[in-house]
Amino acid sequence: GDLVNLGLRTLEFWVDNLHPDFLFPIFAQQSSTLCELMLALTHHLQPAPYPYGLLCLRLIGKLGGKNRLFLQEIMAQNRDANEW
């Protein structure tokens, strides 16, 4: 439990303190990294007794519109899977 909280807090610290011109090109280089990050964060979005839901919601908000890239990629993957 404490390790998950520490990891999420560290990620929040990086998102807060690293300049977007430095952080977001890293995500753009490896789109799978952003996809995996968003999947992990959305997996933790659960109601109040769950200890990490609010922290993950804050992180998704701080990442701003970058989560839209994730949504577009997932939609493209779903479209490709339906074409089989």
Buried (B, 14 or more C-beta within 10 A) or exposed (E): EEEEEEEBEEBBEEBEEEEEEEBBEEBEEEEEEBBEBBEEBEEBEEEEEEEBBEBBBBBBEEBEEBBEBBEEBEEEEEEEEEEE
